[in-house]
Amino acid sequence: MREMHDEPALAPSPRPTRGMLVASFVAVVLGGLLGAIIGAGLVGVGCTGSCSTATGTAIVVGGLAGAGGVGIVVALVLRARAEWRRISR
């Protein structure tokens, strides 16, 4: 005869909630937009004459740097939050 054992309760999922994912996406997009604006502003202050190539390059580089920096912070926050949720339960 087979004995009945209580199955252990399932641990909460370490995956982030949908709200956290949406907030993370918005933060990365906003960081990229603000980085692009800062890049264009820096070229606008320092450049005289025809600066379309320099402005375009600064917009792309600033946007990528801003989005990349915020993306790194978001990844670290999501990992720390998942670990904190796992430890607290």
C-alpha positions as CSV (number, residue, x, y, z in Angstrom):
1,M,0.0,0.0,0.0
2,R,1.3,3.4,-1.0
3,E,1.7,6.0,1.8
4,M,0.3,9.5,1.3
5,H,2.9,12.2,1.8
6,D,2.2,15.9,1.9
7,E,3.8,17.6,-1.0
8,P,5.9,20.6,-0.1
9,A,4.3,24.0,-0.9
10,L,5.5,25.5,-4.1
11,A,7.9,28.4,-3.6
12,P,6.9,31.7,-5.1
13,S,8.2,32.3,-8.5
14,P,11.3,34.5,-8.7
15,R,10.0,36.0,-12.0
16,P,9.1,39.7,-11.9
17,T,5.5,40.7,-12.0
18,R,4.0,42.1,-15.2
19,G,3.9,45.6,-13.6
20,M,7.6,45.4,-12.8
21,L,8.4,44.4,-16.4
22,V,6.3,47.3,-17.8
23,A,7.9,49.7,-15.4
24,S,11.4,48.4,-16.5
25,F,10.6,48.8,-20.2
26,V,9.3,52.3,-19.7
27,A,12.4,53.2,-17.7
28,V,14.8,51.9,-20.4
29,V,12.9,53.8,-23.1
30,L,12.8,57.0,-21.1
31,G,16.5,56.6,-20.3
32,G,17.3,56.2,-24.0
33,L,15.2,59.3,-25.0
34,L,16.8,61.4,-22.3
35,G,20.3,60.2,-23.4
36,A,19.5,61.2,-27.0
37,I,18.3,64.6,-25.9
38,I,21.5,65.1,-23.8
39,G,23.7,64.0,-26.7
40,A,22.0,66.4,-29.1
41,G,22.3,69.2,-26.6
42,L,26.0,68.6,-26.1
43,V,26.6,68.8,-29.8
44,G,24.4,71.8,-30.1
45,V,26.4,73.7,-27.5
46,G,29.8,72.8,-28.9
47,C,29.3,72.8,-32.7
48,T,29.2,75.7,-35.1
49,G,28.1,75.5,-38.7
50,S,26.6,72.4,-40.3
51,C,26.4,69.8,-37.5
52,S,23.8,67.4,-38.8
53,T,26.2,64.4,-38.9
54,A,27.6,65.2,-35.4
55,T,24.1,65.7,-34.0
56,G,22.8,62.5,-35.5
57,T,25.8,60.6,-34.1
58,A,25.4,62.1,-30.7
59,I,21.7,61.3,-30.7
60,V,22.4,57.6,-31.4
61,V,25.3,57.3,-29.0
62,G,23.6,59.2,-26.3
63,G,20.4,57.1,-26.7
64,L,22.3,53.9,-26.6
65,A,24.3,54.9,-23.6
66,G,21.3,56.1,-21.7
67,A,19.2,53.0,-22.5
68,G,22.2,50.7,-21.8
69,G,22.9,52.3,-18.4
70,V,19.3,52.2,-17.3
71,G,19.0,48.6,-18.6
72,I,21.9,47.5,-16.4
73,V,20.4,49.1,-13.4
74,V,17.0,47.6,-14.2
75,A,18.5,44.1,-14.5
76,L,20.3,44.5,-11.1
77,V,17.1,45.7,-9.4
78,L,15.0,42.9,-10.8
79,R,17.6,40.3,-9.7
80,A,17.9,41.8,-6.2
81,R,14.1,42.0,-5.9
82,A,13.7,38.3,-6.9
83,E,16.4,37.3,-4.4
84,W,14.8,39.4,-1.6
85,R,11.4,37.8,-2.3
86,R,12.9,34.4,-2.1
87,I,14.7,35.1,1.2
88,S,11.7,36.8,2.8
89,R,9.4,33.8,2.3
